[in-house]
Amino acid sequence: MSRTTTSSPRTASFLKVTLALQTLCLFFQASTAGALLTSSRGYLLHDIGSWVMYSAALLYLLATVLAWRPGGGSVRPVLYAVGFLALASAQVALGVAHVASLHVPLGVVLFTLSTLALVRALAPHVRPRRSAAGA
């Protein structure tokens, strides 16, 4: 019986869904951050959103582990997810401490990293072509 070297389509789909959820949560957080300035409900929405965003980051880490474990492929996506979770932890701590001068830029970084990871996950994987001259 041979061992597969890639994750199953279900696991890959779960990974993409969790990454999309994480990115949407970060977008929601950016939206509610603006609402903090204009509405008393903005704080409550941003607070609840922070819990959901952090949970989505944990779920993304779980998805990367599930995608990595069956085939024993590259551990790099798991390490990225661990790094992202560390940044998300710092983001939550900065928000609780009301350090907006670092909290806001880190939020932009998190949204950018999550969006880039989502685009990469959704892009079709293309193998590089070998040139005939190099053979």
Backbone as a printed PyTorch tensor [residue, N CA C, xyz], in Angstrom:
tensor([[[  0.8520,  -1.1710,   0.0000],
         [  0.0000,   0.0000,   0.0000],
         [  0.9010,   1.2390,   0.0000]],

        [[  0.6970,   2.1410,  -0.9430],
         [  1.5400,   3.3310,  -1.0220],
         [  0.9110,   4.4790,  -0.2550]],

        [[  1.7850,   5.3150,   0.2350],
         [  1.3370,   6.4790,   0.9930],
         [  1.2470,   7.6740,   0.0650]],

        [[  0.1480,   8.4180,   0.1350],
         [ -0.0150,   9.5750,  -0.7390],
         [  0.8840,  10.7030,  -0.2720]],

        [[  1.2670,  11.5540,  -1.2130],
         [  2.1530,  12.6600,  -0.8730],
         [  1.4510,  14.0070,  -0.9430]],

        [[  0.1850,  13.9900,  -1.2350],
         [ -0.5660,  15.2430,  -1.2760],
         [ -1.8050,  15.1230,  -0.4180]],

        [[ -2.3530,  16.2580,  -0.0530],
         [ -3.5640,  16.2420,   0.7550],
         [ -4.7670,  15.9150,  -0.1250]],

        [[ -5.8260,  15.4600,   0.5190],
         [ -7.0350,  15.1180,  -0.2200],
         [ -7.7260,  16.3960,  -0.7110]],

        [[ -8.5620,  16.2700,  -1.7480],
         [ -9.3000,  17.4470,  -2.2300],
         [-10.1740,  18.0690,  -1.1430]],

        [[-10.7430,  17.2390,  -0.2500],
         [-11.5670,  17.7710,   0.8420],
         [-10.7240,  18.6170,   1.7930]],

        [[ -9.5250,  18.1330,   2.1020],
         [ -8.6480,  18.8750,   3.0030],
         [ -8.1930,  20.1680,   2.3440]],

        [[ -7.8760,  20.1080,   1.0560],
         [ -7.4650,  21.3140,   0.3390],
         [ -8.6080,  22.3260,   0.2890]],

        [[ -9.8200,  21.8600,   0.0960],
         [-10.9830,  22.7490,   0.0970],
         [-11.1970,  23.3640,   1.4710]],

        [[-11.0380,  22.5620,   2.5170],
         [-11.1710,  23.0670,   3.8800],
         [-10.1400,  24.1570,   4.1470]],

        [[ -8.9300,  23.9500,   3.6640],
         [ -7.8690,  24.9360,   3.8210],
         [ -8.2430,  26.2520,   3.1330]],

        [[ -8.7640,  26.1710,   1.9270],
         [ -9.1650,  27.3760,   1.1930],
         [-10.3270,  28.0930,   1.8780]],

        [[-11.2810,  27.3290,   2.3830],
         [-12.4370,  27.9260,   3.0620],
         [-11.9910,  28.6280,   4.3430]],

        [[-11.1160,  27.9940,   5.1140],
         [-10.6610,  28.6230,   6.3540],
         [ -9.8460,  29.8750,   6.0720]],

        [[ -9.0690,  29.8460,   5.0090],
         [ -8.2900,  31.0290,   4.6310],
         [ -9.2010,  32.1620,   4.1700]],

        [[-10.2470,  31.8270,   3.4280],
         [-11.2170,  32.8430,   3.0040],
         [-11.9570,  33.4100,   4.2210]],

        [[-12.3340,  32.5550,   5.1630],
         [-12.9900,  33.0120,   6.3780],
         [-12.0910,  33.9590,   7.1680]],

        [[-10.8350,  33.5910,   7.2960],
         [ -9.8840,  34.4380,   8.0110],
         [ -9.7600,  35.8090,   7.3390]],

        [[ -9.6700,  35.8200,   6.0210],
         [ -9.5410,  37.0770,   5.2850],
         [-10.7990,  37.9280,   5.4350]],

        [[-11.9560,  37.3050,   5.3540],
         [-13.2100,  38.0450,   5.5510],
         [-13.3210,  38.6120,   6.9660]],

        [[-12.8790,  37.8570,   7.9420],
         [-12.8930,  38.3450,   9.3280],
         [-11.9970,  39.5650,   9.4770]],

        [[-10.8440,  39.5380,   8.8380],
         [ -9.9350,  40.6840,   8.9110],
         [-10.5280,  41.8990,   8.2130]],

        [[-11.2250,  41.6850,   7.1060],
         [-11.8960,  42.7970,   6.4310],
         [-13.0010,  43.3660,   7.3220]],

        [[-13.7370,  42.4790,   7.9780],
         [-14.7830,  42.9100,   8.9070],
         [-14.1650,  43.7350,  10.0360]],

        [[-13.0200,  43.2990,  10.5360],
         [-12.3480,  44.0340,  11.6050],
         [-11.9500,  45.4370,  11.1490]],

        [[-11.4700,  45.5560,   9.9340],
         [-11.1140,  46.8740,   9.4030],
         [-12.3580,  47.7550,   9.3000]],

        [[-13.4590,  47.1720,   8.8840],
         [-14.7100,  47.9250,   8.7620],
         [-15.2250,  48.3850,  10.1170]],

        [[-15.1720,  47.4930,  11.1000],
         [-15.6640,  47.8710,  12.4200],
         [-14.7040,  48.8160,  13.1310]],

        [[-13.4410,  48.8140,  12.7490],
         [-12.5020,  49.7760,  13.3260],
         [-12.9240,  51.1870,  12.9410]],

        [[-13.3740,  51.3410,  11.7260],
         [-13.8960,  52.6380,  11.3060],
         [-15.1750,  52.9890,  12.0410]],

        [[-16.0080,  51.9840,  12.3160],
         [-17.2560,  52.2170,  13.0330],
         [-17.0130,  52.6240,  14.4820]],

        [[-15.8520,  52.2540,  15.0230],
         [-15.4970,  52.6660,  16.3860],
         [-15.5060,  54.1830,  16.5260]],

        [[-15.1550,  54.8570,  15.4470],
         [-15.0540,  56.3150,  15.4730],
         [-16.4090,  57.0100,  15.4230]],

        [[-17.4100,  56.3170,  14.9240],
         [-18.6860,  56.9840,  14.6840],
         [-19.8730,  56.4170,  15.4490]],

        [[-19.7230,  55.2520,  16.0730],
         [-20.8780,  54.6000,  16.6730],
         [-20.5020,  53.9270,  17.9910]],

        [[-21.4380,  53.9180,  18.9030],
         [-21.2080,  53.2150,  20.1690],
         [-21.2460,  51.7000,  19.9660]],

        [[-21.9170,  51.2480,  18.9240],
         [-21.9690,  49.8140,  18.6220],
         [-20.6780,  49.3250,  17.9750]],

        [[-19.8860,  50.2380,  17.4640],
         [-18.6470,  49.8610,  16.8020],
         [-17.7210,  49.0810,  17.7050]],

        [[-17.6390,  49.4740,  18.9760],
         [-16.7660,  48.7750,  19.9150],
         [-17.2100,  47.3270,  20.0880]],

        [[-18.5010,  47.1270,  20.2920],
         [-19.0180,  45.7690,  20.4890],
         [-18.7630,  44.9020,  19.2560]],

        [[-19.0430,  45.4310,  18.0790],
         [-18.7960,  44.6720,  16.8440],
         [-17.3180,  44.3430,  16.6720]],

        [[-16.4490,  45.3070,  16.9630],
         [-15.0060,  45.0890,  16.8160],
         [-14.5110,  44.0690,  17.8440]],

        [[-15.0530,  44.1250,  19.0420],
         [-14.6760,  43.1800,  20.0920],
         [-15.0910,  41.7570,  19.7290]],

        [[-16.3350,  41.5990,  19.3080],
         [-16.8100,  40.2670,  18.8970],
         [-16.0200,  39.7860,  17.6800]],

        [[-15.7850,  40.6870,  16.7460],
         [-15.0140,  40.3320,  15.5590],
         [-13.6110,  39.8710,  15.8770]],

        [[-13.0170,  40.4210,  16.9320],
         [-11.6530,  39.9990,  17.2900],
         [-11.6360,  38.5410,  17.7460]],

        [[-12.6670,  38.1330,  18.4670],
         [-12.7590,  36.7320,  18.8850],
         [-12.9570,  35.8110,  17.6890]],

        [[-13.7970,  36.2380,  16.7710],
         [-14.0480,  35.4350,  15.5690],
         [-12.7920,  35.3660,  14.7060]],

        [[-12.0990,  36.5000,  14.5490],
         [-10.8690,  36.5280,  13.7470],
         [ -9.8130,  35.6080,  14.3480]],

        [[ -9.6500,  35.6620,  15.6670],
         [ -8.6450,  34.8180,  16.3090],
         [ -9.0200,  33.3360,  16.1620]],

        [[-10.3040,  33.0400,  16.2820],
         [-10.7720,  31.6600,  16.0820],
         [-10.5320,  31.2060,  14.6500]],

        [[-10.7300,  32.1090,  13.6970],
         [-10.4810,  31.7730,  12.2900],
         [ -8.9960,  31.4990,  12.0570]],

        [[ -8.1200,  32.2400,  12.7350],
         [ -6.6770,  32.0010,  12.6090],
         [ -6.3090,  30.6380,  13.1950]],

        [[ -6.9330,  30.2750,  14.2980],
         [ -6.7090,  28.9400,  14.8800],
         [ -7.2160,  27.8460,  13.9420]],

        [[ -8.3710,  28.0750,  13.3480],
         [ -8.9450,  27.1150,  12.4070],
         [ -8.0470,  26.9600,  11.1780]],

        [[ -7.4750,  28.0760,  10.7150],
         [ -6.5490,  28.0230,   9.5810],
         [ -5.3130,  27.2020,   9.9440]],

        [[ -4.8010,  27.3590,  11.1440],
         [ -3.6580,  26.5510,  11.5800],
         [ -4.0260,  25.0670,  11.5800]],

        [[ -5.2000,  24.7440,  12.0960],
         [ -5.6670,  23.3560,  12.0870],
         [ -5.7630,  22.8260,  10.6590]],

        [[ -6.2860,  23.6420,   9.7550],
         [ -6.4280,  23.2200,   8.3610],
         [ -5.0710,  22.9570,   7.7180]],

        [[ -4.0770,  23.7870,   8.0300],
         [ -2.7440,  23.5640,   7.4410],
         [ -2.1220,  22.2780,   7.9750]],

        [[ -2.3470,  21.9950,   9.2540],
         [ -1.8200,  20.7540,   9.8280],
         [ -2.5080,  19.5490,   9.1850]],

        [[ -3.8330,  19.6240,   9.0170],
         [ -4.5590,  18.5210,   8.3890],
         [ -4.1400,  18.3230,   6.9350]],

        [[ -3.8260,  19.4010,   6.2420],
         [ -3.3930,  19.2910,   4.8500],
         [ -1.9660,  18.7530,   4.7660]],

        [[ -1.1560,  19.0400,   5.7530],
         [  0.2490,  18.6190,   5.7500],
         [  0.4210,  17.1840,   6.1920]],

        [[ -0.2830,  16.7790,   7.2390],
         [ -0.0530,  15.4890,   7.8680],
         [ -0.2450,  14.2610,   6.9830]],

        [[ -1.2890,  14.1630,   6.1720],
         [ -1.5170,  12.9070,   5.4480],
         [ -0.3760,  12.5140,   4.5210]],

        [[  0.1940,  13.4550,   3.8200],
         [  1.2260,  13.1050,   2.8530],
         [  2.6260,  13.4370,   3.3040]],

        [[  2.7540,  14.1370,   4.4000],
         [  4.0760,  14.4980,   4.8770],
         [  4.7860,  15.4630,   3.9500]],

        [[  4.0370,  16.3350,   3.2840],
         [  4.6310,  17.3140,   2.3770],
         [  5.3720,  18.3960,   3.1350]],

        [[  5.5400,  19.5140,   2.5130],
         [  6.2560,  20.6330,   3.0990],
         [  5.5380,  21.1520,   4.3470]],

        [[  6.3230,  21.4570,   5.3540],
         [  5.7740,  21.9940,   6.6000],
         [  5.6360,  23.5200,   6.5120]],

        [[  6.0750,  24.1140,   5.4190],
         [  6.0720,  25.5720,   5.2690],
         [  4.6990,  26.2140,   5.5120]],

        [[  3.5880,  25.7030,   4.9550],
         [  2.2830,  26.3170,   5.2340],
         [  1.9320,  26.3030,   6.7250]],

        [[  2.3190,  25.2570,   7.4230],
         [  2.0580,  25.1900,   8.8680],
         [  2.8500,  26.2810,   9.5820]],

        [[  4.1030,  26.4620,   9.1860],
         [  4.9300,  27.5010,   9.8020],
         [  4.3740,  28.8920,   9.5170]],

        [[  3.8770,  29.1130,   8.3030],
         [  3.2320,  30.3940,   7.9830],
         [  2.0140,  30.6180,   8.8760]],

        [[  1.2050,  29.5750,   9.0600],
         [  0.0060,  29.6960,   9.8920],
         [  0.3770,  29.9590,  11.3540]],

        [[  1.4490,  29.3380,  11.8370],
         [  1.9060,  29.5860,  13.2100],
         [  2.3750,  31.0410,  13.3330]],

        [[  3.1230,  31.5160,  12.3310],
         [  3.5620,  32.9120,  12.3420],
         [  2.3880,  33.8720,  12.3000]],

        [[  1.4000,  33.5410,  11.4860],
         [  0.2120,  34.3860,  11.3950],
         [ -0.5160,  34.4240,  12.7310]],

        [[ -0.6220,  33.2730,  13.3760],
         [ -1.2890,  33.2180,  14.6730],
         [ -0.5160,  34.0360,  15.7130]],

        [[  0.8090,  34.0180,  15.6440],
         [  1.6130,  34.8390,  16.5580],
         [  1.3460,  36.3240,  16.3210]],

        [[  1.2740,  36.7220,  15.0510],
         [  0.9550,  38.1160,  14.7400],
         [ -0.4640,  38.4750,  15.1870]],

        [[ -1.3910,  37.5480,  15.0110],
         [ -2.7700,  37.7880,  15.4460],
         [ -2.8310,  37.9240,  16.9700]],

        [[ -2.0200,  37.1530,  17.6700],
         [ -1.9610,  37.2640,  19.1320],
         [ -1.4340,  38.6370,  19.5410]],

        [[ -0.3910,  39.0830,  18.8560],
         [  0.1430,  40.4200,  19.1300],
         [ -0.9080,  41.4810,  18.8190]],

        [[ -1.6500,  41.2810,  17.7560],
         [ -2.7040,  42.2210,  17.3600],
         [ -3.7700,  42.3410,  18.4470]],

        [[ -4.1920,  41.2140,  18.9800],
         [ -5.2000,  41.2240,  20.0390],
         [ -4.6340,  41.9090,  21.2860]],

        [[ -3.4090,  41.5940,  21.6570],
         [ -2.7920,  42.1970,  22.8410],
         [ -2.6730,  43.7140,  22.6790]],

        [[ -2.2710,  44.1570,  21.4870],
         [ -2.1630,  45.5990,  21.2410],
         [ -3.5230,  46.2770,  21.2750]],

        [[ -4.5380,  45.5950,  20.7910],
         [ -5.8910,  46.1540,  20.8380],
         [ -6.4050,  46.2730,  22.2560]],

        [[ -6.1670,  45.2530,  23.0720],
         [ -6.6050,  45.2760,  24.4710],
         [ -5.8750,  46.3950,  25.2240]],

        [[ -4.5920,  46.5880,  24.8760],
         [ -3.7910,  47.6290,  25.5370],
         [ -4.0570,  49.0230,  24.9500]],

        [[ -4.8930,  49.1000,  23.9270],
         [ -5.2330,  50.3770,  23.2640],
         [ -4.0040,  51.0810,  22.6820]],

        [[ -3.1160,  50.3020,  22.0610],
         [ -1.9340,  50.8610,  21.4090],
         [ -2.2440,  50.9610,  19.9100]],

        [[ -3.0560,  51.9380,  19.5700],
         [ -3.5400,  52.0810,  18.1950],
         [ -2.4050,  52.3430,  17.2130]],

        [[ -1.3240,  52.9720,  17.6590],
         [ -0.2150,  53.2930,  16.7570],
         [  0.4500,  52.0370,  16.1940]],

        [[  0.3360,  50.9150,  16.8900],
         [  0.8550,  49.6380,  16.3820],
         [ -0.2730,  48.7020,  15.9500]],

        [[ -1.4140,  48.8020,  16.6230],
         [ -2.5560,  47.9270,  16.3440],
         [ -3.0860,  48.1080,  14.9220]],

        [[ -3.2200,  49.3430,  14.4950],
         [ -3.7800,  49.6180,  13.1630],
         [ -2.8330,  49.1550,  12.0480]],

        [[ -1.5490,  49.5320,  12.0780],
         [ -0.6600,  49.0440,  11.0070],
         [ -0.5260,  47.5200,  10.9860]],

        [[ -0.5090,  46.9010,  12.1620],
         [ -0.4300,  45.4400,  12.1970],
         [ -1.6880,  44.8160,  11.5980]],

        [[ -2.8240,  45.4510,  11.7900],
         [ -4.0570,  44.9740,  11.1670],
         [ -3.9690,  45.0090,   9.6490]],

        [[ -3.3620,  46.0700,   9.1270],
         [ -3.1580,  46.1740,   7.6730],
         [ -2.2330,  45.0600,   7.1910]],

        [[ -1.1720,  44.7940,   7.9370],
         [ -0.2360,  43.7190,   7.5850],
         [ -0.9430,  42.3710,   7.5970]],

        [[ -1.7450,  42.1170,   8.6260],
         [ -2.4650,  40.8460,   8.7120],
         [ -3.4320,  40.6620,   7.5490]],

        [[ -4.1760,  41.7130,   7.2240],
         [ -5.1120,  41.6160,   6.1060],
         [ -4.3620,  41.3640,   4.8010]],

        [[ -3.2520,  42.0510,   4.6050],
         [ -2.4530,  41.8670,   3.3860],
         [ -1.9010,  40.4470,   3.2980]],

        [[ -1.3270,  39.9520,   4.3930],
         [ -0.7790,  38.5910,   4.3900],
         [ -1.8580,  37.5490,   4.1350]],

        [[ -3.0100,  37.7250,   4.7530],
         [ -4.0990,  36.7690,   4.5650],
         [ -4.6220,  36.8080,   3.1330]],

        [[ -4.7330,  38.0050,   2.5710],
         [ -5.2010,  38.1340,   1.1870],
         [ -4.2130,  37.4920,   0.2190]],

        [[ -2.9200,  37.7290,   0.4330],
         [ -1.9060,  37.1250,  -0.4330],
         [ -1.9290,  35.6000,  -0.3340]],

        [[ -2.0830,  35.0840,   0.8790],
         [ -2.1630,  33.6270,   1.0570],
         [ -3.4010,  33.0610,   0.3770]],

        [[ -4.5190,  33.7890,   0.4510],
         [ -5.7520,  33.3350,  -0.1960],
         [ -5.5910,  33.3220,  -1.7100]],

        [[ -5.0110,  34.3680,  -2.2640],
         [ -4.7930,  34.4180,  -3.7150],
         [ -3.8860,  33.2710,  -4.1490]],

        [[ -2.8490,  33.0210,  -3.3810],
         [ -1.9260,  31.9280,  -3.7080],
         [ -2.6260,  30.5680,  -3.6250]],

        [[ -3.4800,  30.4030,  -2.6210],
         [ -4.1940,  29.1270,  -2.4630],
         [ -5.2110,  28.8990,  -3.5780]],

        [[ -5.8130,  29.9700,  -4.0620],
         [ -6.8410,  29.8370,  -5.0990],
         [ -6.2590,  29.7880,  -6.5050]],

        [[ -5.0310,  30.2410,  -6.6780],
         [ -4.4090,  30.2460,  -8.0050],
         [ -4.1070,  28.8170,  -8.4430]],

        [[ -4.3140,  28.5410,  -9.7080],
         [ -3.9840,  27.1950, -10.1890],
         [ -2.4750,  26.9790, -10.1200]],

        [[ -2.0920,  25.7860,  -9.7250],
         [ -0.6720,  25.4730,  -9.6200],
         [ -0.1310,  25.1120, -10.9940]],

        [[  0.8440,  25.8630, -11.4460],
         [  1.4270,  25.6570, -12.7660],
         [  2.8570,  25.1960, -12.5910]],

        [[  3.1990,  24.1100, -13.2460],
         [  4.5780,  23.6320, -13.2080],
         [  5.4150,  24.4370, -14.1700]],

        [[  6.6310,  24.7910, -13.7750],
         [  7.5040,  25.5260, -14.7030],
         [  7.9050,  24.6240, -15.8800]],

        [[  7.9540,  25.2230, -17.0530],
         [  8.3460,  24.4540, -18.2400],
         [  9.8420,  24.3830, -18.3330]],

        [[ 10.3500,  23.2530, -18.8050],
         [ 11.7770,  23.1020, -19.0480],
         [ 12.0740,  23.6130, -20.4400]],

        [[ 13.1550,  24.3280, -20.5440],
         [ 13.5310,  24.8050, -21.8720],
         [ 14.2770,  23.7010, -22.6080]],

        [[ 14.0600,  23.6520, -23.9060],
         [ 14.7110,  22.6440, -24.7300],
         [ 16.2150,  22.8980, -24.8190]],

        [[ 16.6110,  24.1630, -24.7220],
         [ 18.0320,  24.4970, -24.8190],
         [ 18.8090,  24.0700, -23.5850]],

        [[ 18.1340,  23.9950, -22.4390],
         [ 18.8150,  23.6520, -21.1900],
         [ 18.9760,  22.1680, -20.9890]],

        [[ 18.3940,  21.3260, -21.8360],
         [ 18.4280,  19.8830, -21.6520],
         [ 19.6780,  19.2580, -22.1850]]])
